[in-house]
Amino acid sequence: MLSVRTREAFLPYCLPMIGEEEIAEVVDSLRSGWVTTGPKTKRFEEEFAQYVGSEHAIAVNSCTAGLHVSLAALGIGPGDEVIVPTMTFCATANVVVHLGAKPVIVDVEGPSLEISTEAIRRAITPRTKAIMPVHYAGQAADLDEILAIGAEHGIPVIEDGAHAAGTIYKGRKIGTHGKAVSFSFYATKNLTTGEGGMITTNDAEYAARMRLLSLHGMSKDAWKRYTQAGSWYYEVVAPGYKVNMTDIAAALGLHQLRRLDSFNRRRAEIGAMFDAVLGPLGVFTLPVRLPDRNHVLHLYPVQIRPGTLRIGRDEFIEELKQANIGASVHFIPLHRHPFYRDQFGYRPGQFPAAERCYEGLLSLPLYPKMTGDDADDVMAAVTEIVDKHRL
């Protein structure tokens, strides 16, 4: 067994990995005068599209905004339904509500916590206008089956790729499979711009509509109107939103993107260490690795198996905190939140697979900035708590 380490400083659940290149690029943006959407944002879009293999990329100020714009560009509104998994962050369903539509919440497959394809089939009605799978924790959902269901019923698949920067499904990076994919560049993500996101698609007409909606519904190249190449004249052709990315954020993204694969390799190294030590404890269901895809380990979620410990998940997290180790839970299922329960009639126990997983679910810290000693501290603390409370 690992010797117990006593950390002098608290290990946060996540910290971004920001290098001198990112800092210099941000300073260059500040000195250039381009602090809002400008040439660096356009370059980031181009490089991200090339990275994932998509024809088009639209930079926005969050993944939430990307999902919102993706659905709005389809014309989704009151009376429509969008299928979403219960095991996701609230943003996935909130954007559906913002458009006046109904989020139809469905269960997950089980320990993988990916959306259940059978549950999708059961949830489809004549009002279903989109299916929104979440690539949970950094591993792709069963896209072939989901896309086949969508094609069978004429329903577009809008992917929530918040966790999926660098995720590969059957030889292709997430970003080109469905109608559109939205990525998150929040501070905790595998690639960060502080706040930010990206929408990718291979549909030129759809991309143009999303780009239009992302900046007030103004006619194309609106950002150029303050450049020598632009014009003061523009037309508002739709009631759009204000969700554009800034050049300051894109300055971070340009260098984060170039380091993304190395970040993900480091995540895999730490994940392999965790697997090797935590698996033999016999207490946890570790992150499930599904066939024909990689796992970029945006999260390292474990599930405490029932009947193995004298304490539950909440107490386990509290004891980690006492050991100066941060942890979190991803996620409280949507149907358990008061708004979705009261507004749409969802109830605890309605989605049994998600409920079973949630009861023992916690996410351990795993990110590239962690040192080997940090990883050892996490494993030692977990092992000590297990030995202390094992049944």
FISEBA-540157 format. One record per residue (C-alpha): residue number from 1; x, y, z; residue in one letter. Coordinates in steps of 0.001 Angstrom, whole numbers, plus 524288, in hexadecimal, padded with zeros to 5 digits. Each point is the difference from the previous one (the first is absolute). Layout:
NUM X Y Z a
...
***
This chain:
1 80000 80000 80000 m
2 80499 80DE0 7FD2A l
3 80529 80775 80BA6 s
4 7F6E8 80AE1 8043E v
5 80470 80D6D 7FBEA r
6 7FC7C 80C4D 8076A t
7 7FE66 80B54 7F6BA r
8 803CF 80D62 804F7 e
9 7F7AA 806F9 7F5CC a
10 7F27D 7FCFF 7FAEE f
11 7FFC4 7F953 7F2A6 l
12 7F4F2 8068E 7F867 p
13 7F6E4 7F786 7F822 y
14 80542 80636 7F38A c
15 809C1 80A5E 7FBA9 l
16 80280 804BF 7F217 p
17 80D32 7FDEF 7F97B m
18 803B2 80D7E 7FAF1 i
19 80D68 801EB 7F9CD g
20 8084F 80BA8 7FC70 e
21 7FBA3 7FEE5 7F1CF e
22 7F1D3 80262 803D8 e
23 803D8 80B7B 80899 i
24 80826 80635 7F537 a
25 7F4EC 7FE44 7F62B e
26 7F642 8068E 8091E v
27 80964 80B4D 8022E v
28 801A7 80129 7F14D d
29 7F12D 800F6 7FE98 s
30 7FF48 80A96 80A48 l
31 80AAE 807C6 7F952 r
32 7FA04 7FE20 7F28C s
33 7F337 8068B 8038B g
34 7F82F 7F405 7FBC2 w
35 7F9E3 7FBBF 80CE1 v
36 7F2D2 7FB6C 7FAC1 t
37 7FCFF 7F734 7F45A t
38 80AA3 801CC 7F5EE g
39 80AD0 7F94B 7F867 p
40 80456 7F6D1 80AE5 k
41 7F23D 7FAF9 801C3 t
42 7FF3A 7FD23 7F178 k
43 80D2B 7F912 80073 r
44 7FBBA 7F803 80BCB f
45 7F3C1 7FBE4 7F8A2 e
46 807F8 7FBC5 7F451 e
47 809E0 7F85B 8080C e
48 7F58E 7F972 80836 f
49 7F86B 7FBE7 7F3E1 a
50 80C85 7FA44 7FA74 q
51 802CA 7F8E7 80CCD y
52 7F2E1 7F90E 800A7 v
53 7FE6E 7FEAE 7F13E g
54 7F3B7 8082E 7FE91 s
55 7FCAC 80922 7F4D3 e
56 7FB88 80B18 808D1 h
57 8027C 804EE 80DDC a
58 7F94C 80B4C 806E4 i
59 80666 80541 80C56 a
60 7F6A3 803E4 80ADA v
61 80115 8043E 80E22 n
62 7FBCF 7F2E3 805DE s
63 7FBAF 7F257 7FC88 c
64 7F2BE 803D7 80565 t
65 7FF22 80ACA 7F5E0 a
66 8042C 7F65E 7F583 g
67 7F519 7F697 8037A l
68 7F640 80B38 80084 h
69 803F4 80525 7F2A3 v
70 8003C 7F238 7FA33 s
71 7F1FB 7FDA2 80419 l
72 7FB5C 80DAC 7FC7E a
73 805B1 7FE95 7F251 a
74 7F759 7F403 7FE4B l
75 7F42C 80843 80348 g
76 7FCF2 7F8A8 80C80 i
77 7F5D0 806CC 80863 g
78 7F357 7FE8C 807A0 p
79 7F95E 7F2DE 7FE5F g
80 80C8D 7F918 7FC03 d
81 8075D 7F5AF 807B0 e
82 80E8C 7FD4D 80136 v
83 80517 7F33C 805CD i
84 80AEB 80198 80A14 v
85 8064C 7F6BE 809E3 p
86 7FD63 801EB 80E60 t
87 80E7C 7FE5E 80346 m
88 804FA 80D24 7FB4E t
89 80214 80DF5 80461 f
90 7F3AD 80834 8005A c
91 8044B 80832 7F439 a
92 7FCAD 7F4D1 7F6BA t
93 7F1A8 800EF 80393 a
94 7FF85 80E76 8039C n
95 80258 80431 7F1F1 v
96 7F43B 7F806 7FBB9 v
97 7F79D 80720 809FD v
98 80563 80D33 7FBA6 h
99 7FA73 7FD61 7F278 l
100 7F2A7 7FCA6 80578 g
101 80160 7F190 7FCD1 a
102 7FF33 7F44E 80924 k
103 80BF8 7F84A 80431 p
104 7FC4C 7F1A9 7FFA9 v
105 80911 7F9DB 809FA i
106 80437 7F1D8 7FE4D v
107 80823 7F616 8077D d
108 80E19 7FBDC 7FDE2 v
109 8059B 7F2B7 7FC6F e
110 80555 7FD15 80D87 g
111 80E02 80118 80513 p
112 804D0 806B8 7F38E s
113 7F63D 80AFC 802D5 l
114 7FE0D 801E1 7F156 e
115 7F241 8029F 7FAED i
116 7F7E3 7F3B2 7FDF5 s
117 7FCEE 7FD9A 7F1B4 t
118 7F445 7F7B8 803BC e
119 7FAF5 80B28 8086D a
120 8018D 80937 7F465 i
121 7F794 7F70D 7F7A2 r
122 7F55C 7FF76 80A4F r
123 7FFF8 80ECF 801B1 a
124 7FDE5 803D9 7F1C2 i
125 7F2E2 80644 7FCD9 t
126 7FAF4 807D8 7F45D p
127 8049C 80C21 80764 r
128 80E3F 7FB9B 80136 t
129 8084F 809BF 7F884 k
130 80DC1 7FC7C 804AF a
131 807B4 7F5A3 8075E i
132 80AD1 80571 8088F m
133 80980 7F591 804D1 p
134 80ABA 803C9 80994 v
135 80D88 7FA1B 7FE59 h
136 8012B 7FDB8 80E7A y
137 80D1B 80218 806CC a
138 80790 8004B 7F321 g
139 7FB6F 7F363 7F9A8 q
140 7F6E4 7FF76 7F451 a
141 7F20F 7FB59 8013B a
142 7FB4A 7F545 7F6B3 d
143 7FF4A 8091E 7F467 l
144 7FD9B 7F5FE 7F54F d
145 7F3A5 7FB68 806B2 e
146 7FBB2 80DBE 803B2 i
147 80222 80527 7F234 l
148 7F8B4 7F456 7FA76 a
149 7F471 802F0 808EB i
150 80062 80E39 7FBD4 g
151 80097 7FC7A 7F18E a
152 7F4DF 7F649 80177 e
153 7F71A 80A8A 80574 h
154 80586 80BD2 7F8D5 g
155 80504 80601 80CB1 i
156 80D09 80754 80073 p
157 80A33 7FC3F 80A1A v
158 805D8 80BBD 80719 i
159 80B68 7FB28 8083E e
160 803CD 805B7 80D16 d
161 80EBC 7FE9A 7FEF2 g
162 80330 80812 80C0E a
163 80906 7F51A 804D0 h
164 8048A 7FB45 7F2BE a
165 80B60 80842 7FB00 a
166 808D1 7F5BC 7F9D1 g
167 7F64E 7F4D8 8019E t
168 8004A 7F617 7F4D3 i
169 7F4E7 7F720 7FBC6 y
170 802F3 7F53E 7F63B k
171 80BD6 806E3 7FA6E g
172 7FA4B 80DBB 7FF01 r
173 800B2 80AF0 809DA k
174 7F353 804A2 805E6 i
175 7FC13 80BF6 7F82C g
176 7FB45 7FA57 7F323 t
177 7F649 7F527 802D3 h
178 7F2F7 8068F 802B9 g
179 7F956 80C5A 7FB3F k
180 80820 80849 80948 a
181 808B4 7FE81 80BED v
182 8025C 80A12 80AAA s
183 80CA0 7FFA5 807CF f
184 80310 80698 80CFB s
185 80C62 80790 8030B f
186 7FC57 8031A 80E0D y
187 80AFA 800EE 80A07 a
188 7FF16 7F19B 803D0 t
189 7FFA8 7FA72 7F236 k
190 80ACA 7F8C6 7F8B6 n
191 801F3 80C47 7F7CE l
192 7FCC5 80D00 80671 t
193 7FDD9 80DFC 7FBB0 t
194 7FB27 803DC 80D92 g
195 7F222 8008F 7FAFB e
196 7FCE5 7FBFB 7F21A g
197 7FB3B 7F5C0 7F69D g
198 7FFB9 7FB95 7F1E0 m
199 7F580 7FAAC 7F6FD i
200 80425 7F72D 7F4C9 t
201 7F814 7FB20 7F476 t
202 801AE 7FB6B 7F20D n
203 7F37C 806C0 7FB6B d
204 80378 80D01 7F984 a
205 7F241 805A8 80033 e
206 7FDFF 7FC1C 80E2A y
207 80D56 805AA 803B2 a
208 7FC69 80CF1 7F9B2 a
209 7F354 80068 807B5 r
210 806DD 7FD13 80CDB m
211 80A68 80A2F 7FD57 r
212 7F561 809FF 7FD20 l
213 7F8BD 7FCEF 80C97 l
214 80C75 80068 8081A s
215 801C0 80EB3 7FE06 l
216 7F307 8073D 8008B h
217 7FB09 7FA8A 7F319 g
218 808AE 809C4 7F8E3 m
219 803D8 7FDF2 7F1DA s
220 80C86 7F87F 7FD8C k
221 80D8C 80472 803FF d
222 7FA17 8095F 809DF a
223 80CA5 7FFA7 807D7 w
224 80741 805F8 7F481 k
225 7F85F 80CBB 80054 r
226 80AAB 80683 8080D y
227 80AF3 7FB99 7F6F7 t
228 804E6 80618 7F370 q
229 7F9C3 7F4A2 7F8AB a
230 7F2B1 80229 8062D g
231 7F491 8093E 7FEE1 s
232 7F7FD 8076F 809DE w
233 7F3AC 7FAF0 7F989 y
234 7F9A8 7F375 804AD y
235 7F28C 7F9FC 80038 e
236 7F936 7F86A 80AC3 v
237 7F94E 7F4B8 7F939 v
238 7FC31 7F808 80C10 a
239 7FE45 802A3 80E9C p
240 80D04 7F9F4 803AB g
241 807B0 7FEC3 80C80 y
242 80C97 805A6 80594 k
243 8086E 7F3FE 801ED v
244 80C4C 802E0 7F811 n
245 80D95 7FC56 804D5 m
246 80A16 80AA4 80286 t
247 80DC5 80065 7FA8E d
248 80519 7FFDD 80DF4 i
249 7F990 7F2CA 80216 a
250 80426 7FB29 7F291 a
251 80E0B 803C6 80323 a
252 7FFB1 7F5F8 80AE0 l
253 7F924 7F627 7F764 g
254 809EC 80082 7F4FA l
255 80AD8 7FADA 808C3 h
256 7F756 7F735 80837 q
257 7FBBB 7F92A 7F376 l
258 80E13 7FD72 7FC19 r
259 80267 7F9BB 80D4C r
260 7F311 7F8B2 800DE l
261 8052B 7F2C5 7FBBE d
262 80B1C 800BE 809D9 s
263 7F64C 8040F 80A89 f
264 7F796 7F43D 7FCC2 n
265 80BCC 7F6E3 8002F r
266 8033C 804C2 80DB8 r
267 7F1F2 7FDC7 80428 r
268 8010B 7F21D 7FACE a
269 80C8A 7FDB8 807B5 e
270 7F9D2 80470 80CBF i
271 7F3AF 7F85C 7FCF4 g
272 807F7 7F39C 7FDF8 a
273 8068E 80207 80D33 m
274 7F2CE 801BB 80688 f
275 7FAA8 7F3DA 7F93F d
276 80B7F 7F7CD 8047D a
277 7FED7 803F1 80E54 v
278 7F167 80236 801E5 l
279 7FB00 7F465 7F830 g
280 805C3 7F577 808DD p
281 7F9B2 8065E 80BEC l
282 7F36F 7F95C 7FBB0 g
283 7F79E 80B6F 8044D v
284 7FE5D 8084B 7F3D2 f
285 7FA5B 7FED5 7F282 t
286 80A77 80734 7F850 l
287 7FDA7 8082E 7F3BB p
288 7FAF2 7F68B 7F5BB v
289 8080C 7FEF1 7F37E r
290 7F704 7FD20 7F483 l
291 804D1 7F9B9 7F34A p
292 8035A 80750 7F36E d
293 802D5 80CEA 806C5 r
294 809CB 806A6 808D5 n
295 7FDA4 8069C 80D05 h
296 80612 80D6C 8022E v
297 7FC8C 7FF6B 80E8D l
298 7FA6A 80D80 80171 h
299 7FA9C 7F9CF 80C45 l
300 8046E 7F473 80818 y
301 7F303 7FBC6 805F8 p
302 7FF8C 7F431 808E0 v
303 7F413 7F97E 805EE q
304 80083 7FA56 80DAD i
305 7FA0F 7F275 7FF2B r
306 7F4A9 7FD91 8094B p
307 80340 7F7E6 80BF0 g
308 80EB0 8025B 7FF9C t
309 801D8 80B55 80987 l
310 7F9F6 8047D 80CC0 r
311 7FF32 80DE5 7FABD i
312 7F931 805A9 7F438 g
313 80478 808DF 7F504 r
314 7FDBB 80CC3 8074B d
315 80819 7FBA6 80BA3 e
316 80A99 7FAE7 7F6E5 f
317 8014B 80D65 7F99C i
318 8006C 80678 80D4F e
319 80B08 7F71E 8046A e
320 80771 80302 7F37A l
321 7FE7C 80E69 80324 k
322 80575 7FD94 80DA8 q
323 80BB0 7F9C0 7F936 a
324 80176 80C81 7F7DF n
325 7FAFD 7F97B 7F391 i
326 7F548 80674 7F809 g
327 7F54A 7F7E1 7F9A0 a
328 7F2F7 80254 7F96E s
329 7F3EF 7F91E 7FAA6 v
330 7FC96 7FF6B 7F17E h
331 7F49D 8013B 8003B f
332 7F3D1 8016A 8082D i
333 7F663 7FA29 7F635 p
334 7F774 80A1C 7F95F l
335 7F344 7F9E3 8046E h
336 803BA 801D0 80E3F r
337 80125 80ED2 7FEEE h
338 7F444 807AD 80510 p
339 7FD9A 8077C 7F362 f
340 7FF3A 7F3F9 7F754 y
341 7F864 7F88D 80A3D r
342 7F5FF 80AE1 8020F d
343 7FF2B 80544 7F21F q
344 7FF5F 7F335 7F883 f
345 7FBC0 7F5F2 80A1B g
346 80C84 7F80E 80095 y
347 801FA 7F8C5 80CB6 r
348 80AD1 7F93C 807B3 p
349 800FC 7F1AB 7FC77 g
350 7FAA3 8020D 7F24E q
351 80CF8 7FC92 7F97B f
352 80549 7F461 80795 p
353 80D1D 7FE20 7F936 a
354 803E5 80E24 80275 a
355 7FAE6 7FF47 80DEF e
356 80804 7F3DB 8031E r
357 80C62 8061B 7FA9E c
358 7FDBB 80D3A 8064E y
359 7FEE3 7FAB9 80DDB e
360 80E75 7FC75 80071 g
361 80546 8093F 7F59F l
362 80B89 8090F 80221 l
363 80A7F 805DD 7F759 s
364 80E2F 7FFC9 8045C l
365 80953 80AD3 7FBEA p
366 80705 7FCFC 7F340 l
367 80652 80A69 7F782 y
368 80D04 80262 7F91C p
369 8050E 809AD 80A04 k
370 7FFF5 7F573 80A6E m
371 80D70 7FAE4 80372 t
372 8035B 7F1ED 802B1 g
373 7FFEF 80342 80E7A d
374 7F26A 805E6 7FEA3 d
375 7FB0F 7F389 7F9B1 a
376 80674 7F7CD 80A99 d
377 7F95A 80868 80A5B d
378 7F2BC 7FD91 7F9E4 v
379 80227 7F155 7FF59 m
380 8055A 7FF80 80DD3 a
381 7F490 807B1 80596 a
382 7F5FE 7F7A1 7F8DB v
383 806B3 7F385 80456 t
384 80096 8047C 80E29 e
385 7F18C 80381 8002F i
386 7FC5E 7F2ED 7F9FC v
387 80833 7F866 809D1 d
388 7FA1F 807D5 80B2A k
389 7F1D7 7FDAF 7FC1D h
390 8000F 7F321 7F8CC r
391 7F504 7F6B1 803BD l
***
